């Protein structure tokens, strides 16, 4: 990665979505933690984001390893009468260091707007968690050549107040590429990531310096075969991986293809 700084060490995040039972989750987490422990010089950071009820099991399975733990969503408030929701301080308490906010499945299926995503990201930061803020265009937006406009608007609307290069990670996930087996070309990915980084430079208090140090992940049908091409571009600092993160060997191969 030509422009990589230390802060932009590649990060590979496994988004398990609504998959797994306790035994599979523990086995998968333990398998990856063991691989990471025996790998002398991993060139990447790795994180698992299981469903809420599996967080404690996974935290237990990865204890003592460098494997990170994240959640897939949080509420904007730190506590209160919000049946079924989960607060960021509890995620922190259970061992998470990060939380995904604004995943397209949340935006689409739960009606989350940029404003909602922003308040969730701010709740994450207030709890001491890193916010992994997801953005990405739909297929019709891409077809009408509005990709850069859409992701810029999402950056503007979703970025939490006080975001820094270490408290926020941006994940660019074209909606049409998620779970479909289709991906943009590496050139298209690089174009969007460069534009997102430039936009971040205009929004962060730390300006271009912070934008240059913030990690921007690519997500959407990353697999063991295409990771090398998609995740080693100048402005790509790792991946947010769904389906392929459920198989230890595939996820490990994806991580190892980052350098
Ligand atoms: P996918 O999902 O890798 O299965 O396409 C990515 C994501 O939704 O984060």
Boltz pocket constraint, residues with backbone or C-beta under 6 A from the ligand:
constraints:
  - pocket:
      binder: B
      contacts: [[A, 15], [A, 173], [A, 177], [A, 178], [A, 179], [A, 180], [A, 219], [A, 220], [A, 221], [A, 222], [A, 240], [A, 241], [A, 242], [A, 243], [A, 244]]
      max_distance: 6.0
